[in-house]
């Protein structure tokens, strides 16, 4: 948000001036340290008791509902269907493997992370 405000002055719809001096250097500095903090940020979010209470058991979509609504990707996997076109051989591309996972909001988020916390 800080970068947005520095560029636009929090002015929606455009900018009043050129980029402030030093902004690109500051963005680069932030971006280079961000990768090393992703695990920390993930733990803060997924390990937070309040966040877990508000997401576990919420927004449940069953595997049948997900298939009926033609969900794909993380929405389908979050509903308990192991389906990833990148990982399924072409000769077996119609096979759906149902998993024993709780199909709630928390599961959707964990399925979006590259390596879910234990």
DSSP file (Angstrom, degrees, kcal/mol; ACC not computed):
  #  RESIDUE AA STRUCTURE BP1 BP2  ACC     N-H-->O    O-->H-N    N-H-->O    O-->H-N    TCO  KAPPA ALPHA  PHI   PSI    X-CA   Y-CA   Z-CA
    1    1 A X     >        0   0    0      0, 0.0     4,-2.6     0, 0.0     5,-0.2   0.000 360.0 360.0 360.0 -35.0    0.0    0.0    0.0
    2    2 A X  H  >  +     0   0    0      1,-0.2     4,-2.2     2,-0.2     5,-0.2   0.915 360.0  48.3 -58.8 -43.3    2.9    2.3    0.7
    3    3 A X  H  > S+     0   0    0      2,-0.2     4,-1.9     1,-0.2    -1,-0.2   0.910 110.4  51.6 -65.5 -41.6    4.1    2.1   -2.9
    4    4 A X  H  > S+     0   0    0      1,-0.2     4,-2.9     2,-0.2     6,-0.5   0.927 111.3  47.4 -59.6 -46.0    0.7    2.8   -4.2
    5    5 A X  H  X S+     0   0    0     -4,-2.6     4,-2.4     1,-0.2    -1,-0.2   0.879 109.6  53.2 -65.2 -37.8    0.3    5.9   -2.1
    6    6 A X  H  < S+     0   0    0     -4,-2.2    -1,-0.2    -5,-0.2    -2,-0.2   0.858 116.1  39.9 -66.4 -33.4    3.7    7.1   -3.0
    7    7 A X  H  < S+     0   0    0     -4,-1.9    10,-0.5    -5,-0.2     9,-0.4   0.924 133.6  18.7 -79.3 -46.3    2.9    6.9   -6.7
    8    8 A X  H >< S-     0   0    0     -4,-2.9     3,-0.6    -5,-0.2    -3,-0.2   0.597  90.0-124.0-104.9 -13.1   -0.7    8.1   -6.7
    9    9 A X  T 3< S-     0   0    0     -4,-2.4    -4,-0.2    -5,-0.4    -3,-0.1   0.808  75.2 -65.6  67.3  27.3   -1.1    9.9   -3.5
   10   10 A X  T 3  S+     0   0    0     -6,-0.5     2,-0.8     1,-0.2    -1,-0.2   0.756  98.7 150.4  61.5  26.9   -4.0    7.5   -2.9
   11   11 A X    X   -     0   0    0     -3,-0.6     3,-1.0     3,-0.2    -1,-0.2  -0.806  40.6-140.1 -92.0 110.7   -5.7    9.1   -5.8
   12   12 A X  T 3  S+     0   0    0     -2,-0.8     3,-0.0     1,-0.2    -1,-0.0  -0.437  79.2  30.5 -72.4 144.4   -7.9    6.6   -7.6
   13   13 A X  T 3  S-     0   0    0     -2,-0.1     2,-0.3     1,-0.0    -1,-0.2   0.444 121.7 -21.9  93.5  -0.2   -8.0    6.7  -11.4
   14   14 A X    <   -     0   0    0     -3,-1.0     2,-0.3    -6,-0.0    -3,-0.2  -0.965  69.5 -78.1 158.2-173.5   -4.5    7.9  -12.1
   15   15 A X        -     0   0    0     -2,-0.3    -7,-0.1     1,-0.1    -6,-0.1  -0.897  15.1-151.8-123.3 152.6   -1.4    9.7  -11.0
   16   16 A X  S    S+     0   0    0     -9,-0.4     2,-0.2    -2,-0.3    -1,-0.1   0.771  77.7  13.8 -92.0 -29.4   -0.7   13.3  -10.7
   17   17 A X  S    S-     0   0    0    -10,-0.5     3,-0.1     1,-0.2    -1,-0.0  -0.778  88.7 -76.4-137.9 176.6    3.1   13.2  -11.2
   18   18 A X  S    S-     0   0    0     -2,-0.2    -1,-0.2     1,-0.2    -2,-0.1  -0.187  72.9 -66.7 -66.5 170.5    6.0   11.0  -12.4
   19   19 A X        -     0   0    0      1,-0.1    -1,-0.2    -4,-0.0   -12,-0.1  -0.355  60.5-106.3 -60.6 138.4    7.3    8.3  -10.1
   20   20 A X    >   -     0   0    0    -14,-0.2     3,-1.7     1,-0.1     4,-0.4  -0.338  43.1 -92.5 -63.8 148.1    9.0    9.7   -7.0
   21   21 A X  T 3  S+     0   0    0      1,-0.2    -1,-0.1     2,-0.1     0, 0.0  -0.376 111.0  18.6 -60.9 136.1   12.8    9.4   -6.9
   22   22 A X  T 3> S+     0   0    0     -3,-0.1     4,-2.2    -2,-0.1    -1,-0.2   0.318  88.9 114.7  87.5  -8.1   13.9    6.2   -5.2
   23   23 A X  H <> S+     0   0    0     -3,-1.7     4,-2.6     1,-0.2     5,-0.2   0.935  76.5  47.7 -62.8 -46.9   10.6    4.4   -5.5
   24   24 A X  H  > S+     0   0    0     -4,-0.4     4,-2.4     1,-0.2    -1,-0.2   0.880 111.6  51.2 -63.8 -37.0   11.9    1.7   -7.9
   25   25 A X  H  > S+     0   0    0      2,-0.2     4,-2.4     1,-0.2    -1,-0.2   0.910 111.1  48.6 -63.7 -41.4   15.0    1.1   -5.6
   26   26 A X  H  X S+     0   0    0     -4,-2.2     4,-2.3     2,-0.2    -2,-0.2   0.894 111.1  49.7 -66.3 -39.7   12.6    0.7   -2.6
   27   27 A X  H  X S+     0   0    0     -4,-2.6     4,-2.8     2,-0.2    -2,-0.2   0.920 111.5  49.3 -64.0 -42.9   10.4   -1.7   -4.5
   28   28 A X  H  X S+     0   0    0     -4,-2.4     4,-2.3     2,-0.2    -2,-0.2   0.919 110.8  49.8 -61.9 -43.9   13.4   -3.7   -5.6
   29   29 A X  H  X S+     0   0    0     -4,-2.4     4,-1.2     1,-0.2    -1,-0.2   0.916 113.6  45.9 -61.6 -43.6   14.7   -3.8   -2.0
   30   30 A X  H  X S+     0   0    0     -4,-2.3     4,-1.3     1,-0.2     3,-0.3   0.923 112.8  50.0 -64.3 -45.1   11.3   -4.9   -0.7
   31   31 A X  H  X S+     0   0    0     -4,-2.8     4,-0.9     1,-0.2    -2,-0.2   0.852 106.7  54.5 -66.0 -35.4   10.9   -7.6   -3.4
   32   32 A X  H  < S+     0   0    0     -4,-2.3     4,-0.3     1,-0.2    -1,-0.2   0.819 114.5  39.6 -71.5 -28.9   14.3   -9.1   -2.9
   33   33 A X  H  < S+     0   0    0     -4,-1.2     4,-0.4    -3,-0.3     3,-0.4   0.642  99.9  77.4 -91.1 -14.2   13.7   -9.7    0.8
   34   34 A X  H >X S+     0   0    0     -4,-1.3     3,-1.8     1,-0.2     4,-0.5   0.905  86.3  58.5 -62.7 -43.9   10.1  -10.8    0.4
   35   35 A X  G >< S+     0   0    0     -4,-0.9     3,-0.8     1,-0.3     4,-0.4   0.838 102.6  53.6 -56.5 -36.1   10.9  -14.3   -0.9
   36   36 A X  G 34 S+     0   0    0     -3,-0.4    -1,-0.3    -4,-0.3     4,-0.2   0.610 110.0  49.0 -75.6 -10.4   12.8  -15.2    2.3
   37   37 A X  G <> S+     0   0    0     -3,-1.8     4,-2.5    -4,-0.4    -1,-0.2   0.398  79.5  96.1-109.2   1.8    9.7  -14.1    4.4
   38   38 A X  H <X S+     0   0    0     -3,-0.8     4,-2.8    -4,-0.5     5,-0.2   0.916  85.5  50.2 -60.1 -44.5    7.0  -16.1    2.6
   39   39 A X  H  > S+     0   0    0     -4,-0.4     4,-2.3     1,-0.2    -1,-0.2   0.903 111.2  49.6 -60.5 -41.0    7.2  -19.0    5.1
   40   40 A X  H  > S+     0   0    0     -4,-0.2     4,-2.2     2,-0.2    -2,-0.2   0.924 112.5  46.6 -63.5 -45.1    6.9  -16.6    8.0
   41   41 A X  H  X S+     0   0    0     -4,-2.5     4,-2.2     1,-0.2    -2,-0.2   0.912 111.6  51.9 -63.9 -43.0    3.9  -14.8    6.5
   42   42 A X  H  X S+     0   0    0     -4,-2.8     4,-2.9     1,-0.2     5,-0.4   0.909 110.4  48.1 -60.2 -43.2    2.2  -18.1    5.7
   43   43 A X  H  X S+     0   0    0     -4,-2.3     4,-1.9     1,-0.2    -1,-0.2   0.891 109.2  53.1 -66.3 -39.6    2.7  -19.3    9.3
   44   44 A X  H  < S+     0   0    0     -4,-2.2     4,-0.3    -5,-0.2    -1,-0.2   0.913 117.8  37.5 -61.4 -42.2    1.3  -16.1   10.7
   45   45 A X  H >< S+     0   0    0     -4,-2.2     3,-1.1     2,-0.2    -2,-0.2   0.978 123.0  37.6 -75.1 -57.3   -1.8  -16.4    8.6
   46   46 A X  H 3< S+     0   0    0     -4,-2.9    -3,-0.2     1,-0.3    -2,-0.2   0.716 118.3  50.4 -73.9 -19.3   -2.5  -20.2    8.6
   47   47 A X  T 3< S+     0   0    0     -4,-1.9     2,-0.4    -5,-0.4    -1,-0.3   0.499  80.8 115.3 -93.4  -3.7   -1.4  -20.6   12.3
   48   48 A X    <>  -     0   0    0     -3,-1.1     4,-2.5    -4,-0.3     5,-0.2  -0.527  59.9-147.1 -72.5 123.6   -3.6  -17.8   13.6
   49   49 A X  H  > S+     0   0    0     -2,-0.4     4,-2.3     1,-0.2     5,-0.2   0.895  96.7  47.7 -58.5 -45.0   -6.3  -19.1   15.9
   50   50 A X  H  > S+     0   0    0      2,-0.2     4,-1.7     1,-0.2    -1,-0.2   0.923 112.6  48.7 -65.2 -44.3   -8.9  -16.5   15.0
   51   51 A X  H  > S+     0   0    0      1,-0.2     4,-0.8     2,-0.2    -2,-0.2   0.906 111.7  49.8 -62.7 -41.1   -8.3  -17.0   11.3
   52   52 A X  H >X S+     0   0    0     -4,-2.5     4,-2.8     1,-0.2     3,-0.8   0.914 108.7  52.2 -64.0 -42.3   -8.6  -20.8   11.6
   53   53 A X  H 3< S+     0   0    0     -4,-2.3    -1,-0.2     1,-0.2    -2,-0.2   0.832 111.8  47.4 -62.6 -31.3  -11.8  -20.5   13.6
   54   54 A X  H 3< S+     0   0    0     -4,-1.7    -1,-0.2    -5,-0.2    -2,-0.2   0.570 121.6  33.8 -87.2  -9.4  -13.3  -18.3   10.8
   55   55 A X  H X< S+     0   0    0     -3,-0.8     3,-1.5    -4,-0.8    51,-1.3   0.700  90.9  91.2-117.7 -28.0  -12.2  -20.5    7.9
   56   56 A X  T 3< S+     0   0    0     -4,-2.8     3,-0.1     1,-0.3    -1,-0.0  -0.591 105.8   7.8 -75.0 124.1  -12.4  -24.2    9.1
   57   57 A X  T 3  S+     0   0    0     -2,-0.4     2,-0.4     1,-0.3     3,-0.3   0.506 105.5 117.9  85.2   5.5  -15.9  -25.5    8.4
   58   58 A X  S <  S+     0   0    0     -3,-1.5    47,-2.7     1,-0.2    -1,-0.3  -0.851  71.3  11.5-108.2 140.4  -16.9  -22.4    6.4
   59   59 A X  S    S-     0   0    0     -2,-0.4     2,-0.2    45,-0.2    -1,-0.2   0.868  80.1-170.5  69.3  38.1  -17.8  -22.4    2.7
   60   60 A X        -     0   0    0     -3,-0.3     2,-0.4    44,-0.1    44,-0.2  -0.437  10.9-179.6 -70.0 129.4  -18.0  -26.2    2.3
   61   61 A X        -     0   0    0     42,-1.4    -1,-0.0    -2,-0.2     2,-0.0  -0.991  20.7-137.5-127.6 120.2  -18.3  -27.5   -1.2
   62   62 A X     >  -     0   0    0     -2,-0.4     4,-2.6     1,-0.1     5,-0.2  -0.270  24.5-109.7 -73.7 164.4  -18.6  -31.2   -1.7
   63   63 A X  H  > S+     0   0    0      1,-0.2     4,-2.3    16,-0.2     5,-0.2   0.895 120.8  51.7 -59.9 -40.3  -16.7  -33.1   -4.4
   64   64 A X  H  > S+     0   0    0      2,-0.2     4,-2.8     1,-0.2    -1,-0.2   0.927 110.3  47.9 -63.4 -44.9  -20.0  -33.7   -6.2
   65   65 A X  H  > S+     0   0    0      1,-0.2     4,-2.3     2,-0.2    -2,-0.2   0.916 110.7  51.9 -61.7 -42.2  -21.0  -30.0   -6.1
   66   66 A X  H  <>S+     0   0    0     -4,-2.6     5,-3.1     1,-0.2    -1,-0.2   0.909 113.2  44.0 -61.6 -42.2  -17.5  -29.1   -7.3
   67   67 A X  H ><5S+     0   0    0     -4,-2.3     3,-1.2     3,-0.2    -1,-0.2   0.903 112.3  52.5 -68.9 -40.8  -17.9  -31.5  -10.3
   68   68 A X  H 3<5S+     0   0    0     -4,-2.8    -2,-0.2     1,-0.3    -1,-0.2   0.858 113.0  44.5 -62.6 -35.4  -21.5  -30.4  -11.0
   69   69 A X  T 3<5S-     0   0    0     -4,-2.3    -1,-0.3    -5,-0.2    -2,-0.2   0.338 114.1-118.9 -91.5   6.9  -20.4  -26.7  -11.1
   70   70 A X  T < 5 +     0   0    0     -3,-1.2    -3,-0.2    -5,-0.1    -4,-0.1   0.862  46.2 178.7  59.6  39.7  -17.3  -27.6  -13.2
   71   71 A X      < -     0   0    0     -5,-3.1     2,-0.3    -6,-0.2    -1,-0.1  -0.278   3.6-172.7 -62.9 159.0  -14.8  -26.3  -10.7
   72   72 A X    >>  +     0   0    0     12,-0.0     3,-1.2     4,-0.0     4,-0.9  -0.906  40.1   4.2-143.6 173.3  -11.2  -26.7  -11.6
   73   73 A X  H 3> S-     0   0    0     -2,-0.3     4,-2.5     1,-0.3     3,-0.4  -0.144 126.4  -2.4  54.4-133.6   -7.7  -26.2  -10.1
   74   74 A X  H 3> S+     0   0    0      1,-0.2     4,-2.8     2,-0.2    -1,-0.3   0.816 133.0  57.4 -64.4 -32.1   -7.5  -25.3   -6.5
   75   75 A X  H <> S+     0   0    0     -3,-1.2     4,-0.6     2,-0.2    -1,-0.2   0.902 111.1  43.0 -65.6 -39.4  -11.3  -25.1   -6.1
   76   76 A X  H ><>S+     0   0    0     -4,-0.9     5,-1.7    -3,-0.4     3,-0.8   0.928 116.3  46.7 -70.6 -45.6  -11.7  -28.7   -7.3
   77   77 A X  H ><5S+     0   0    0     -4,-2.5     3,-1.8     1,-0.2    -2,-0.2   0.878 107.9  57.4 -64.4 -37.2   -8.7  -29.9   -5.2
   78   78 A X  H 3<5S+     0   0    0     -4,-2.8    -1,-0.2     1,-0.3    -2,-0.2   0.705 100.7  58.6 -66.3 -19.0  -10.1  -28.0   -2.1
   79   79 A X  T <<5S-     0   0    0     -3,-0.8    -1,-0.3    -4,-0.6    24,-0.2   0.362 129.4 -94.7 -90.8   4.5  -13.3  -30.0   -2.5
   80   80 A X  T < 5S+     0   0    0     -3,-1.8    19,-4.1     1,-0.3     2,-0.6   0.595  85.7 126.7  97.3  12.2  -11.4  -33.3   -2.1
   81   81 A X  E   < -A   98   0A   0     -5,-1.7     2,-1.2    17,-0.2    -1,-0.3  -0.911  53.7-143.1-106.6 118.7  -10.9  -34.2   -5.7
   82   82 A X  E     +A   97   0A   0     15,-2.9    15,-1.0    -2,-0.6     2,-0.4  -0.672  46.1 143.0 -80.2 100.9   -7.2  -34.9   -6.7
   83   83 A X        +     0   0    0     -2,-1.2     2,-0.3   -10,-0.2    -6,-0.2  -0.924  12.3 152.0-148.2 115.2   -7.1  -33.3  -10.1
   84   84 A X    >>  -     0   0    0     -2,-0.4     3,-2.0     1,-0.1     4,-0.8  -0.869  29.3-155.8-145.1 107.7   -4.2  -31.5  -11.7
   85   85 A X  T 34 S+     0   0    0     -2,-0.3     3,-0.3     1,-0.3    -1,-0.1   0.768  94.8  61.5 -56.8 -26.2   -3.9  -31.6  -15.5
   86   86 A X  T 34 S+     0   0    0      1,-0.2    -1,-0.3    -3,-0.1    -3,-0.0   0.771 111.4  37.5 -70.8 -24.0   -0.2  -30.9  -15.2
   87   87 A X  T <4 S+     0   0    0     -3,-2.0     2,-0.5     2,-0.1    -1,-0.2   0.421  96.2  89.7-109.7   0.0    0.3  -34.1  -13.2
   88   88 A X  S  < S-     0   0    0     -4,-0.8     5,-0.1    -3,-0.3    -5,-0.0  -0.868  78.6-118.8-104.2 126.9   -2.0  -36.6  -14.9
   89   89 A X    >   -     0   0    0     -2,-0.5     3,-1.7     1,-0.1    -2,-0.1  -0.289  24.3-119.3 -59.6 145.9   -0.8  -38.6  -17.9
   90   90 A X  G >  S+     0   0    0      1,-0.3     3,-1.3     2,-0.2    -1,-0.1   0.843 112.3  58.3 -56.3 -37.2   -2.7  -38.0  -21.1
   91   91 A X  G 3  S+     0   0    0      1,-0.3    -1,-0.3     2,-0.1     3,-0.1   0.690 115.4  36.2 -69.0 -16.1   -3.8  -41.6  -21.3
   92   92 A X  G X  S+     0   0    0     -3,-1.7     3,-1.6     1,-0.1    -1,-0.3  -0.039  77.1 127.7-123.0  28.8   -5.5  -41.3  -17.9
   93   93 A X  T <   +     0   0    0     -3,-1.3    -1,-0.1     1,-0.3    -2,-0.1   0.531  68.5  56.7 -73.5  -5.4   -6.8  -37.8  -18.1
   94   94 A X  T 3  S+     0   0    0     -3,-0.1     2,-0.4    -4,-0.1    -1,-0.3   0.424  78.9 112.8-101.7   1.3  -10.4  -38.6  -17.1
   95   95 A X    <   -     0   0    0     -3,-1.6     2,-0.5     2,-0.0    -3,-0.1  -0.604  46.2-168.4 -79.9 126.5   -9.5  -40.3  -13.8
   96   96 A X        -     0   0    0     -2,-0.4     2,-0.6   -13,-0.1   -13,-0.1  -0.967   4.7-160.1-115.4 127.0  -10.7  -38.5  -10.7
   97   97 A X  E     -A   82   0A   0    -15,-1.0   -15,-2.9    -2,-0.5     2,-0.3  -0.917  12.1-143.3-109.7 113.1   -9.4  -39.6   -7.3
   98   98 A X  E     -A   81   0A   0     -2,-0.6   -17,-0.2   -17,-0.2     2,-0.2  -0.579  18.3-156.7 -77.7 133.9  -11.5  -38.6   -4.4
   99   99 A X        -     0   0    0    -19,-4.1     2,-1.1    -2,-0.3    -1,-0.0  -0.658  24.1-116.1-106.2 162.6   -9.5  -37.7   -1.3
  100  100 A X        +     0   0    0     -2,-0.2     2,-0.4     2,-0.1   -20,-0.1  -0.668  66.7 129.9 -96.0  76.5  -10.4  -37.6    2.4
  101  101 A X        -     0   0    0     -2,-1.1     2,-0.5   -22,-0.1    -2,-0.1  -0.967  65.7-107.7-128.9 146.9  -10.0  -33.9    3.0
  102  102 A X        -     0   0    0     -2,-0.4     2,-1.9     1,-0.1     5,-0.2  -0.624  29.2-141.7 -73.5 120.7  -12.4  -31.4    4.6
  103  103 A X        +     0   0    0     -2,-0.5   -42,-1.4   -24,-0.2     2,-0.2  -0.434  55.3 122.1 -84.8  67.8  -13.7  -29.2    1.8
  104  104 A X  S  > S-     0   0    0     -2,-1.9     4,-1.9   -44,-0.2     3,-0.2  -0.622  79.3 -90.2-120.3-179.9  -13.8  -25.9    3.6
  105  105 A X  H  > S+     0   0    0    -47,-2.7     4,-2.0   -50,-0.7   -49,-0.2   0.880 123.8  55.5 -58.4 -41.3  -12.2  -22.4    3.2
  106  106 A X  H  > S+     0   0    0    -51,-1.3     4,-2.3     1,-0.2    -1,-0.2   0.904 107.1  50.2 -59.5 -42.6   -9.2  -23.4    5.2
  107  107 A X  H  > S+     0   0    0    -52,-0.2     4,-2.5     1,-0.2    -1,-0.2   0.888 106.5  55.2 -64.4 -39.8   -8.5  -26.3    2.9
  108  108 A X  H  X S+     0   0    0     -4,-1.9     4,-0.9     1,-0.2    -1,-0.2   0.927 109.9  46.6 -58.1 -44.6   -8.8  -24.1   -0.2
  109  109 A X  H >X S+     0   0    0     -4,-2.0     4,-1.0     1,-0.2     3,-0.8   0.927 112.0  49.5 -65.1 -45.2   -6.1  -21.8    1.2
  110  110 A X  H >< S+     0   0    0     -4,-2.3     3,-0.5     1,-0.3    -1,-0.2   0.868 108.0  54.5 -62.8 -35.9   -3.8  -24.6    2.1
  111  111 A X  H 3< S+     0   0    0     -4,-2.5    -1,-0.3     1,-0.2    -2,-0.2   0.701 105.0  55.0 -71.0 -18.2   -4.2  -26.1   -1.4
  112  112 A X  H << S+     0   0    0     -4,-0.9    -1,-0.2    -3,-0.8     2,-0.2   0.708  91.4  87.1 -84.6 -21.1   -3.1  -22.8   -2.9
  113  113 A X  S << S-     0   0    0     -4,-1.0     3,-0.4    -3,-0.5     0, 0.0  -0.555  82.6-128.6 -80.7 144.9    0.1  -22.7   -0.9
  114  114 A X  S    S+     0   0    0      1,-0.3     2,-0.3    -2,-0.2    -1,-0.1   0.831 100.6  16.5 -61.3 -32.6    3.1  -24.5   -2.5
  115  115 A X  S    S-     0   0    0     -3,-0.0    -1,-0.3     0, 0.0     3,-0.1  -0.791  85.7-138.7-144.5  96.3    3.8  -26.4    0.7
  116  116 A X        -     0   0    0     -3,-0.4    -6,-0.1    -2,-0.3    -5,-0.0  -0.202  28.7-107.5 -56.1 141.6    1.0  -26.6    3.3
  117  117 A X              0   0    0      1,-0.1    -1,-0.1   -75,-0.1    -4,-0.0  -0.331 360.0 360.0 -67.3 153.5    2.1  -26.2    6.9
  118  118 A X              0   0    0     -3,-0.1    -1,-0.1    -2,-0.0    -2,-0.1   0.457 360.0 360.0 -91.5 360.0    1.9  -29.3    9.0
